[in-house]
Amino acid sequence: MQRKVALACEKCGSRNYTADHKQTQTERLELKKFCRHCNAHTVHRETK
């Protein structure tokens, strides 16, 4: 089963994206995405 999670920018902390993530995985999801607030590609991490 998958759940929806919010992805927050590592630099500014804004929550820009949502993604599906398997519940069986224990580590947090990390993706490199474009942040319109920072105007750059940054690492976005799963938030609780």
N, C-alpha and C positions, 0 to 999 in steps of 0.2 A: 504494500500500500504506500502511496505517496502523499505527502502533505505540502501545502504551500508555505513558503518561507519568504521573509523580506530580506533583501540584500542592501546593506548600508555601505557607503563609501568609507574607506579607511582614513582618508585625510579629513574630510569635513563632517562625516557622520550622517549625511542626508540619506534617506531611504528612497532609492530611485527605482529599484527593480523588484519583481517577485519571481520565484522559480519553484519548480517542483523538486522535492528531495525525498529520497527513500527513508522510511522511518527506521530501517534496520541499520543504517550507517550511523556511527557514533561521532565521527569528526564533522566539523562545520564546513559548509560549502564555501569555496573561495573561487571567484571568477574575476577576470580582468574585463571591466566594462567602462563605457564612457560616462563620466559624471558631468552633467551640464552646469553644475554649480562651480566645479573646479576647472571646467573647460579642458579636461585632459582624460586620458585613459588611466584609471586607477584600479587597485584591487578592491573588490566589493565582497564583504563577508556576510554570512548568515547571521541574523539577529534573532533574539528570542521573542 
